[in-house]
Structures are given as structure tokens and as C-alpha cells.
Amino acid sequence: MDLPLSSWVFWALLSAAFAALTAVFAKVGIENVNSDFATFIRTIVILGAAGGMVALTGHWQDPSSVSGKTWLFLVLSGLATGASWICYFRALKLGNAAQVAPIDKLSVVMVAVFAAVFLGEKLSAVNWLGVVLIAAGAVLVALQI
């Protein structure tokens, strides 16, 4: 399978791999620290990495060139990300990574529903079957039997 750097599939698979590593590294990293403080440390690292990437690629943009609507939704996205990370680290502190991560990935199911309801995106019957199977699979992986 040829996956060029301009392919969304390449970047999505890379994102999934890094997300998997996030769960494993975080579970080990939060062993002796409060989960909220761990999230704070992670956020500082991400801020530095994102700033470095913007500087390295030369993609800095004058903040005044960004529309109010864009600012609003990026701030809301940032708040949602922060809330997600705080909840995720708390769940990892309390549970097993192999159970927490699949439940966290129910976000895939929620994105499909939210995208259909709020963005008007259309999913076919086969797509919805996939959404149901993802939900069922996440629950089955997380079960402690």
C-alpha cells in the first residue's frame, strides 16, 4: 500500500500509532504522580512541540489574520481537548490502559453521530454498521472477564 505524505490515511494511521503509545507511556508515567499534574506536564510538552513545529516549518501566521469564528471554534476545541486529556489521565490512573483506551476510542462513534447531527455529514448504512461494530468492539475489549 503506497501511503504518500500527502495522504490523510498515512497521517491518520500515524496518529493512531502515537495515540496507542500515548496510552502506554502515560500509564507508566502517572504511576507516582497526580493525574492532573501529569496532564499539565504533557500539555507543556505538547505546547513546546507544536511551537517548534510551527517555527521549523515556517507556518507562523499573524493571529489578527484569523477570523473570530475560527478563534471561537479553536478555543472550544482546545477546551474540549484539555477536558478530554484530564479525564483520560484520570481514567488511566484508575484503570488498565487496555481497558481505558478502547472506551476512549468510543470518541470515533461519537464523532460519527455528532458529524451527522451537527455538520450534516451523511453516512451510508454500511458506515453506520461500522460505527455500531466499533462501539461493540470497544466495549468487548474493555470488558474484564
Residue frames as qw, qx, qy, qz and C-alpha x, y, z in Angstrom:
[[0.000, 0.890, 0.456, 0.000, 0.00, 0.00, 0.00],
 [0.429, 0.308, 0.006, 0.849, 1.53, 3.30, -1.12],
 [0.287, -0.841, -0.429, 0.162, 0.96, 5.95, 1.55],
 [0.420, 0.489, -0.024, 0.764, 2.42, 9.30, 0.45],
 [0.259, -0.196, -0.457, 0.828, 2.98, 12.10, 2.95],
 [0.265, -0.032, -0.105, -0.958, 0.02, 13.99, 1.44],
 [0.494, -0.272, -0.757, -0.328, -2.41, 11.15, 2.20],
 [0.517, -0.513, 0.197, -0.657, -4.87, 11.59, 5.05],
 [0.955, -0.162, -0.227, -0.099, -4.71, 7.83, 5.61],
 [0.651, 0.284, -0.438, 0.551, -0.95, 8.00, 6.29],
 [0.024, -0.430, 0.365, -0.825, -1.39, 10.76, 8.87],
 [0.746, -0.366, -0.015, -0.556, -4.42, 9.08, 10.46],
 [0.931, -0.050, -0.342, 0.117, -2.52, 5.81, 10.88],
 [0.447, 0.321, -0.435, 0.713, 0.43, 7.70, 12.35],
 [0.369, -0.468, 0.187, -0.781, -1.97, 9.47, 14.71],
 [0.901, -0.272, -0.170, -0.291, -3.39, 6.11, 15.81],
 [0.803, 0.113, -0.423, 0.403, 0.09, 4.74, 16.45],
 [0.170, 0.372, -0.387, 0.827, 1.05, 7.78, 18.53],
 [0.614, -0.429, 0.024, -0.662, -2.28, 7.59, 20.40],
 [0.932, -0.161, -0.324, -0.003, -1.50, 3.97, 21.27],
 [0.596, 0.194, -0.422, 0.655, 1.94, 4.96, 22.53],
 [0.203, -0.521, 0.163, -0.813, 0.33, 7.79, 24.49],
 [0.816, -0.420, -0.122, -0.379, -1.74, 5.32, 26.50],
 [0.902, -0.058, -0.307, 0.298, 1.22, 3.04, 27.25],
 [0.417, 0.330, -0.302, 0.791, 3.66, 5.85, 28.09],
 [0.340, -0.542, 0.072, -0.765, 1.05, 7.73, 30.15],
 [0.867, -0.390, -0.248, -0.184, 0.09, 4.65, 32.18],
 [0.783, -0.041, -0.307, 0.540, 3.72, 4.19, 33.20],
 [0.255, 0.407, -0.128, 0.868, 4.28, 7.95, 33.64],
 [0.431, -0.573, -0.033, -0.696, 1.36, 8.57, 36.01],
 [0.723, -0.181, -0.648, 0.154, 2.30, 5.77, 38.36],
 [0.518, -0.375, -0.452, 0.622, 3.67, 8.10, 41.07],
 [0.054, -0.051, 0.013, 0.997, 2.09, 11.46, 40.19],
 [0.372, 0.504, 0.509, -0.591, -1.35, 13.05, 40.34],
 [0.511, 0.430, 0.660, 0.345, -3.17, 12.64, 37.03],
 [0.168, 0.958, 0.228, -0.041, -3.98, 16.37, 36.75],
 [0.275, -0.803, 0.386, 0.361, -0.33, 17.29, 37.24],
 [0.566, -0.041, 0.713, 0.412, 0.64, 14.67, 34.66],
 [0.415, 0.737, 0.503, 0.176, -1.78, 16.30, 32.20],
 [0.060, -0.972, 0.068, 0.217, -0.15, 19.67, 32.93],
 [0.441, -0.508, 0.597, 0.437, 3.31, 18.26, 32.14],
 [0.541, 0.307, 0.711, 0.328, 2.01, 16.65, 28.95],
 [0.262, 0.905, 0.334, -0.009, 0.43, 19.94, 27.89],
 [0.193, -0.861, 0.306, 0.357, 3.70, 21.84, 28.34],
 [0.493, -0.206, 0.724, 0.436, 5.50, 19.26, 26.20],
 [0.448, 0.575, 0.648, 0.223, 2.83, 19.48, 23.50],
 [0.085, 0.971, 0.108, -0.198, 2.92, 23.28, 23.54],
 [0.298, -0.682, 0.511, 0.430, 6.69, 23.18, 23.01],
 [0.495, 0.060, 0.782, 0.375, 6.43, 20.57, 20.27],
 [0.365, 0.766, 0.522, 0.082, 3.66, 22.46, 18.44],
 [0.029, -0.953, 0.098, 0.286, 5.57, 25.74, 18.73],
 [0.411, -0.462, 0.649, 0.442, 8.70, 24.04, 17.45],
 [0.507, 0.350, 0.735, 0.283, 6.80, 22.59, 14.51],
 [0.248, 0.923, 0.286, -0.067, 5.35, 26.00, 13.57],
 [0.170, -0.856, 0.348, 0.342, 8.83, 27.56, 13.80],
 [0.509, -0.239, 0.738, 0.373, 10.51, 24.71, 11.92],
 [0.446, 0.458, 0.709, 0.297, 8.00, 24.69, 9.05],
 [0.107, -0.049, 0.147, 0.982, 7.65, 28.47, 8.89],
 [0.164, -0.522, -0.741, -0.389, 3.88, 28.25, 9.27],
 [0.130, -0.421, -0.465, 0.768, 3.55, 31.11, 11.75],
 [0.039, 0.617, 0.562, 0.549, 0.54, 33.25, 10.95],
 [0.057, -0.240, 0.231, -0.941, -0.40, 36.68, 12.24],
 [0.010, 0.345, 0.870, -0.353, -3.07, 35.97, 14.89],
 [0.277, 0.477, 0.206, -0.808, -5.04, 39.01, 13.71],
 [0.331, 0.245, -0.636, -0.652, -5.48, 37.29, 10.34],
 [0.128, -0.193, -0.972, 0.035, -7.57, 34.56, 11.99],
 [0.364, -0.457, -0.364, -0.726, -11.33, 35.19, 11.93],
 [0.420, -0.342, 0.462, -0.703, -13.39, 35.46, 15.11],
 [0.921, -0.012, -0.052, -0.386, -15.31, 32.30, 14.21],
 [0.768, 0.313, -0.517, 0.211, -12.07, 30.40, 13.75],
 [0.051, 0.430, -0.613, 0.661, -10.75, 31.68, 17.11],
 [0.678, -0.250, 0.253, -0.643, -14.00, 30.69, 18.82],
 [0.966, 0.055, -0.129, -0.217, -14.01, 27.14, 17.49],
 [0.628, 0.389, -0.561, 0.373, -10.27, 26.61, 18.03],
 [0.174, -0.415, 0.562, -0.694, -10.62, 27.79, 21.63],
 [0.831, -0.136, 0.155, -0.517, -13.62, 25.48, 22.11],
 [0.893, 0.253, -0.372, 0.027, -11.62, 22.65, 20.55],
 [0.324, 0.463, -0.622, 0.542, -8.74, 23.40, 22.90],
 [0.479, -0.339, 0.449, -0.674, -11.04, 23.37, 25.92],
 [0.943, 0.025, -0.038, -0.330, -12.55, 20.07, 24.78],
 [0.722, 0.386, -0.520, 0.244, -9.05, 18.64, 24.26],
 [0.008, 0.462, -0.616, 0.638, -8.00, 19.75, 27.74],
 [0.720, -0.209, 0.306, -0.587, -11.09, 18.23, 29.31],
 [0.935, 0.203, -0.255, -0.139, -10.53, 15.02, 27.34],
 [0.524, 0.441, -0.609, 0.399, -6.90, 14.77, 28.48],
 [0.277, -0.407, 0.562, -0.665, -7.77, 15.42, 32.13],
 [0.864, -0.063, 0.170, -0.469, -10.47, 12.74, 32.01],
 [0.854, 0.351, -0.385, 0.009, -8.21, 10.34, 30.08],
 [0.308, 0.459, -0.675, 0.488, -5.33, 10.63, 32.54],
 [0.516, -0.299, 0.486, -0.639, -7.70, 10.25, 35.49],
 [0.940, 0.093, -0.027, -0.326, -9.14, 7.10, 33.88],
 [0.710, 0.421, -0.526, 0.206, -5.63, 5.75, 33.22],
 [0.066, -0.479, 0.645, -0.592, -4.70, 6.40, 36.85],
 [0.651, -0.146, 0.456, -0.589, -7.71, 4.37, 37.98],
 [0.915, 0.221, 0.243, -0.234, -7.91, 1.65, 35.32],
 [0.692, -0.132, 0.564, 0.430, -5.93, -0.53, 32.96],
 [0.074, 0.495, -0.394, -0.771, -4.64, 1.05, 29.75],
 [0.014, -0.041, -0.904, -0.426, -6.02, -1.88, 27.72],
 [0.012, 0.615, 0.781, -0.107, -9.50, -1.05, 29.04],
 [0.021, -0.718, -0.177, 0.673, -9.35, 2.74, 29.19],
 [0.074, -0.330, 0.525, 0.781, -8.07, 3.23, 25.62],
 [0.025, 0.301, 0.848, 0.435, -10.90, 1.36, 23.86],
 [0.051, -0.755, -0.606, 0.247, -13.56, 3.23, 25.84],
 [0.119, -0.635, 0.103, 0.756, -11.76, 6.49, 25.00],
 [0.081, -0.111, 0.699, 0.701, -11.93, 5.46, 21.34],
 [0.180, 0.625, 0.756, -0.073, -15.71, 5.49, 21.57],
 [0.029, 0.652, -0.035, -0.757, -14.99, 9.06, 20.51],
 [0.041, -0.085, 0.755, 0.649, -14.97, 7.61, 16.98],
 [0.018, -0.526, -0.846, -0.091, -18.60, 6.61, 17.44],
 [0.073, -0.760, -0.385, 0.519, -19.44, 9.99, 18.95],
 [0.078, -0.419, 0.371, 0.825, -17.73, 11.85, 16.09],
 [0.017, 0.211, 0.831, 0.514, -19.86, 9.97, 13.57],
 [0.090, -0.697, -0.703, 0.109, -23.06, 10.87, 15.46],
 [0.143, -0.726, -0.132, 0.660, -22.03, 14.50, 16.08],
 [0.128, -0.243, 0.540, 0.796, -20.87, 14.93, 12.47],
 [0.007, -0.413, -0.825, -0.387, -24.20, 13.64, 11.20],
 [0.162, -0.769, -0.582, 0.208, -26.27, 15.75, 13.60],
 [0.196, -0.818, -0.071, 0.537, -24.28, 19.00, 13.73],
 [0.153, -0.482, 0.509, 0.697, -22.31, 19.05, 10.47],
 [0.716, 0.471, 0.064, -0.511, -24.87, 17.38, 8.24],
 [0.085, 0.452, -0.846, -0.269, -22.41, 14.69, 7.13],
 [0.876, 0.095, -0.075, -0.466, -24.05, 11.70, 5.51],
 [0.213, -0.370, 0.904, -0.003, -23.05, 8.16, 6.38],
 [0.618, 0.066, -0.613, -0.488, -24.29, 5.15, 4.46],
 [0.892, -0.326, -0.030, -0.311, -25.89, 2.11, 6.05],
 [0.876, 0.136, -0.313, 0.339, -22.53, 0.32, 5.78],
 [0.210, 0.517, -0.371, 0.742, -20.84, 3.26, 7.51],
 [0.567, -0.496, 0.194, -0.628, -23.37, 3.13, 10.36],
 [0.972, -0.123, -0.196, -0.027, -22.83, -0.62, 10.65],
 [0.637, 0.330, -0.389, 0.578, -19.13, 0.12, 11.08],
 [0.172, -0.556, 0.298, -0.757, -19.94, 2.67, 13.79],
 [0.843, -0.365, 0.030, -0.395, -22.02, 0.06, 15.64],
 [0.936, 0.068, -0.265, 0.223, -19.24, -2.52, 15.28],
 [0.337, 0.488, -0.404, 0.697, -16.65, -0.04, 16.60],
 [0.481, -0.522, 0.240, -0.662, -18.86, 0.62, 19.63],
 [0.960, -0.203, -0.052, -0.185, -19.38, -3.09, 20.24],
 [0.802, 0.283, -0.336, 0.404, -15.70, -3.83, 19.74],
 [0.075, 0.578, -0.397, 0.709, -14.62, -1.09, 22.16],
 [0.692, -0.445, 0.209, -0.529, -16.97, -2.41, 24.83],
 [0.990, -0.013, -0.140, -0.007, -15.84, -6.01, 24.27],
 [0.604, 0.422, -0.407, 0.540, -12.15, -5.07, 24.51],
 [0.119, -0.549, 0.377, -0.736, -12.78, -3.13, 27.71],
 [0.844, -0.380, -0.138, -0.351, -14.75, -5.91, 29.44],
 [0.053, -0.533, 0.791, -0.294, -12.93, -7.51, 32.31],
 [0.925, -0.075, -0.060, -0.368, -13.92, -11.16, 32.03]]
